[in-house]
């Protein structure tokens, strides 16, 4: 009878305690989230403080030349700097922002530079104008390129080498998470639609049978038709890294501030917001998750600028506040 009474009381109080716990957990980050949202809104309405000059640069990694574009505020430095990392099959400028003259990363570089943050956007080896063959690309190679880019940034006059951040888009987010986990020079990490579960995301994008065929391909390039109709070829090591490189495990080694920005309508890195939240679940330090009403690439191909601009405002508010 006593045990039955306890069971009845537990049945009454358990839902109440669960609700109370949920309310506490939700309330804890809300003030910080509200503060970040307020800061982002203020920045969205802010005027440019600096003119920005751009120049193409190059440096080497593992005997190959990497090409990048450096955007510097014109003023007294040193300035904090952000390394911008492009996504799968992308280049350093990233996708066009339709109905503007910008690309995602040229817009980001100008917007950040006008508000006092230098940036470097690079073509990973095998992409864009950098040396190397695309079919030889791997996550591991791109992580090495990102760390080499930090080496380069750290040496630049006018750049604050103690204030280096990474902003990574999609696969560039995966690479950025790994670079931040491996290199203590990264002071801040911002992930845009970052791949958190490579097997799932590339399984959706390429097909799981393709992943298995790719692992078995070895040094023979496997030809793939991408969902948007383009044809590409990649070797076995790329597919092996899909199973061997874990960006969530990598970010667990990063103790600096982490901001994950996702689109609620993202069908590539999915489901959201869970695919973004998992980075925070395994990270120890200041962190926030922002979910925007956008797709995987923040609606830039739809001729909409509001979502990418909101992502930029949140990103700069995070960098300035941390």
Buried (B, 14 or more C-beta within 10 A) or exposed (E): EEEEEEEEEEEEEEEEEEEEEEEEEEEEBEEEBEEBBEBBBEBBEEEEEBEBEBEEBBBEBEEBBBBBBBBBBEEEBBBBBBBBBBBBBBBBBBBBBEEEEBBBBBBBBBBBBBBBBBBBBBBBBBBBBBBBEBBBBBBBBBBBBBBBBBEBBBEBEBBBBEBBBBBBBBBBBBBBBBBBBBBEBBBBBBBBBBBBBBEBBBBBBBBEEBBEBBBEBEEEBBEBEEEEEEEBBBBBBBBBBBEEBBBBEBBBBBBBBBBBBBBEBBEBBBEBBEBBBBBBEBBEEBBBBBBBEBBBBBBBEEEBBEBBBBBBBBBBBBBBBB
